[in-house]
Amino acid sequence: MTTDSGTGTKRSEEELRALAAEGSLLDDTDALAVARWAAETFPGTLAVACSMAEGVLPHLVSQHAPGVDVLFLETGYHFADTLGTRARVADELDVTVVDVLPELTVAEQDAKFGPSLHDRDPALCCAMRKMEPLARTLAGYEAWVTGVRRDEAPTRTHTPLVTFDEKHGLVKVNPLVTWSLDDVTAYATEHSVPVNLLMFDGYPSIGCEPCTRRVAPGEDARAGRWSGLAKTECGIHT
């Protein structure tokens, strides 16, 4: 594991926008080809984001970018099974897991804002424990790869394959965008990729433990996130 981020020299925004436009023309049904394009286009300046629901995306990208940085948002609120999956991904795959840490520990946040901020102001909690640390870390890269899929929720239906990420100022690549949850689990089985056991216990989308519940039959994959609130996204992908 390392806490360092990308070390390559970053190209200009104009160059990155041109590369994003090039990537947007790729076949969105060929995830491996998209991963290969990302690895070849951004050598040394590519990161993979992974929630540790499984290690499919890190495995896919590492086939063309051995040792690639895999960013894990270590919020301090994860399920034990998620931390176990993180350990397996780091041990079993040819990747470098980077723990992306917030400025405050959970104890420091509780002391400053009061206990259980996630219950009272989940948007602020997500901003401090996910969005700000990720933005700070992504500043060291030219491109990042995410596992966002169009079938996950209405908010993700129109997710592009490759785009310029205006929020973070780099290229965003979504090679699994046309996949289903069944595609993800089938890949994991075929390649013996680590899978979070919660995936088999009613948690198709796994976030922080206090803000995630099991999903009922017929609900979309992200219905268990911030249940009872209008919030279905932490803000990273919207």
Buried (B, 14 or more C-beta within 10 A) or exposed (E): EEEEBBEEEBBEEEEBBBBBEEBBEBEBEBBEBBBBBBBEBBEEBBBBBBBBBBBBBBBBBBBBBEEBBBBBBBBBBBBEBBBBBBBBBBEBBEBBBBBBBBEBEBEEBEEEBEEEBBEEBBBEBBBBBBBBBBBBBBEBBBBBBBBBBBBBBEBBEEBBBBBBBEBBBBBBBBBBBBBBBEBBBEBBEEEEBBBBBBBEEEBBBBBBBBBBBEBEEEEBBBBBBBBEEEBBBBEBBE
